[in-house]
Amino acid sequence: MAQLTHFDAEGHAHMVDVSDKDVTARVAVATSAVQMLPETLALVTEQRAKKGDVLGVARLAGIMGAKRCADLIPLCHPLPITKVAVDLEVDETLPGIRIRAEVRTTGKTGVEMEALTAASVAALTVYDMLKAAEKSMRILDTQVVLKDGGKSGRYEAGA
């Protein structure tokens, strides 16, 4: 098992020193999903949600979440993010919304946490926008599916 880098020799949490790491292009993709009743999903597909454009608001919230990741996760480095793309897709078979967040930077540390934050905040926003119609919605399967760049190289879920 790999050594946990956010703990010093005495077991105290600390921010990892990335000063000596190389600057490289980095990308991470995270996914999530919000499962709901077909009737709730119809509010989205028929644009009848009382709070407005569910997918559009969730997309913007996910982008904003990625940009604020270091403010939310105590040991994350603030990063110069060069791209955030959050895609939300209606999936009638779920039924619900599938979310994909891609984050890019050129820097000394990866953007996995930013991608996870973007996907999570987008999912939470979908829930918030629709909770008046259904409180039993479930947020599912939030995970990193791709990470590339840096010393550890490429990771693809299931590969």
C-alpha positions, 0 to 999 in steps of 0.5 A, a space after each residue: 500500500 502506498 504511503 499516505 502523503 498528508 501525514 508526517 512521521 508523527 502522524 500529524 496532518 500537513 499540506 504536502 510540499 510540492 515545491 520540487 515537483 515538475 510542472 506538467 499538464 494534468 487532467 482528471 475526470 470524475 463522475 456522479 449520478 442522481 437517481 430519482 423517480 421518473 416523475 421527477 426526471 420528467 420535471 427536468 426533461 419537460 423544463 417544469 422544475 419550479 426553480 428553473 433550468 436544473 441542468 444549467 444551474 447544476 453545470 455552473 455550480 459544478 464549475 464554481 465548486 471546482 474553483 473553490 475546492 481548496 477552500 473546502 478541502 483543508 489540505 488541497 493546494 489552490 491551483 490555477 485551473 485552466 479548464 472545467 467542463 461539467 456535462 449533465 445527461 438525462 438517463 431514463 434507465 437510471 432514471 436520473 441525471 449522470 454527471 461528468 466533470 473534467 478539470 485541467 491544469 498545468 502545475 505541480 499537483 493533480 486536479 482529482 479533488 477539483 474534479 470530484 468537487 465539481 461532480 459532487 457540487 453539481 449532484 448536490 445542486 440537482 438535488 437542491 433544485 428538485 428536492 421539493 418534488 422528491 426528497 428520496 433522490 440518491 446521489 450515486 457512484 461519485 468517483 475518479 474515472 481518469 487521472 493523467 499527468 505528474 509522476 504517478 502517470 495515468 489512471 483509468 477506472 476499470 483499466 
